[in-house]
């Protein structure tokens, strides 16, 4: 349900402590899209999206993320984005593989 809140968790780079953060559902259309914002308040620092498209006898799932357009995030991404981007791509690949294994 759009507006629903939940606590997401991350173990940065698969190492170190797990930390929890508030998340809010921004879109929820069964069989089409699930999108949630990470961070408290109306301005999430990161938005994750899962798009589902019928394809033959299955479904293509696309996972993506969008960072807030703030000075701090632009600086962080300019300095460390290469590492963070790689980590996100690897994590996204793992998530999509887990979804595939679950539904097959």
Secondary structure per residue as TSV (DSSP state, phi and psi in degrees):
chain	resnum	aa	ss	phi	psi
A	1	X	-	360.0	129.9
A	2	X	T	-59.0	134.7
A	3	X	T	94.4	-14.1
A	4	X	-	-63.6	145.0
A	5	X	E	-114.1	146.3
A	6	X	E	-150.4	167.0
A	7	X	E	-101.6	120.0
A	8	X	E	-94.0	159.2
A	9	X	E	-135.1	152.0
A	10	X	E	-141.4	139.5
A	11	X	E	-114.1	97.9
A	12	X	G	-50.1	120.1
A	13	X	G	57.4	23.0
A	14	X	G	72.2	10.8
A	15	X	-	-130.9	166.2
A	16	X	S	74.1	-172.4
A	17	X	-	-72.5	154.0
A	18	X	E	-84.5	134.5
A	19	X	E	-121.2	152.4
A	20	X	E	-109.9	146.3
A	21	X	E	-143.8	147.5
A	22	X	E	-71.9	143.2
A	23	X	E	-133.7	154.2
A	24	X	E	-133.0	132.4
A	25	X	E	-71.1	125.0
A	26	X	E	-103.8	-26.3
A	27	X	E	-152.4	140.4
A	28	X	E	-151.0	95.6
A	29	X	E	-122.4	100.9
A	30	X	T	-50.3	132.1
A	31	X	T	78.2	1.1
A	32	X	T	-130.6	-53.3
A	33	X	E	-157.7	142.9
A	34	X	E	-135.0	127.1
A	35	X	E	-139.9	136.7
A	36	X	E	-140.5	149.1
A	37	X	E	-99.9	143.1
A	38	X	E	-105.2	127.6
A	39	X	S	119.5	156.9
A	40	X	S	-77.0	153.7
A	41	X	S	84.3	-170.0
A	42	X	S	-84.3	-8.0
A	43	X	S	-119.8	87.3
A	44	X	-	-65.9	151.1
A	45	X	S	-83.3	-17.4
A	46	X	E	-153.7	139.9
A	47	X	E	-123.3	125.3
A	48	X	E	-103.6	141.8
A	49	X	E	-139.3	138.5
A	50	X	E	-122.3	117.2
A	51	X	E	-106.9	137.2
A	52	X	E	-119.5	130.2
A	53	X	E	-131.7	128.1
A	54	X	E	-57.7	141.2
A	55	X	E	-150.1	106.8
A	56	X	T	58.3	-123.4
A	57	X	T	-99.6	18.4
A	58	X	E	-139.3	-155.2
A	59	X	E	-140.6	132.9
A	60	X	E	-88.1	132.3
A	61	X	E	-115.2	127.7
A	62	X	E	-117.1	125.1
A	63	X	E	-106.1	136.6
A	64	X	E	-147.5	165.9
A	65	X	E	-141.8	154.2
A	66	X	E	-137.1	127.9
A	67	X	E	-87.4	148.8
A	68	X	-	-62.3	148.9
A	69	X	-	-92.0	75.2
A	70	X	-	-117.4	159.1
A	71	X	H	-60.1	-44.0
A	72	X	H	-61.8	-43.1
A	73	X	H	-70.3	-37.8
A	74	X	H	-62.6	-40.8
A	75	X	H	-66.5	-47.9
A	76	X	H	-56.7	-47.0
A	77	X	H	-65.8	-37.2
A	78	X	H	-64.0	-36.8
A	79	X	H	-86.3	-42.4
A	80	X	H	-122.8	7.0
A	81	X	H	-58.8	-34.2
A	82	X	H	-58.8	-42.2
A	83	X	H	-75.8	-44.5
A	84	X	H	-64.2	-41.4
A	85	X	H	-61.3	-43.0
A	86	X	H	-63.4	-44.4
A	87	X	H	-61.6	-44.0
A	88	X	H	-63.8	-43.6
A	89	X	H	-61.2	-43.6
A	90	X	H	-64.2	-42.9
A	91	X	H	-64.5	-39.9
A	92	X	H	-64.7	-41.3
A	93	X	H	-60.4	-44.2
A	94	X	H	-62.3	-44.9
A	95	X	H	-59.7	-46.9
A	96	X	H	-65.2	-37.1
A	97	X	H	-64.6	-38.3
A	98	X	H	-68.1	-40.2
A	99	X	H	-60.8	-46.4
A	100	X	H	-59.6	-47.0
A	101	X	H	-62.4	-36.5
A	102	X	H	-68.5	-38.8
A	103	X	H	-90.2	-12.3
A	104	X	-	-84.6	360.0
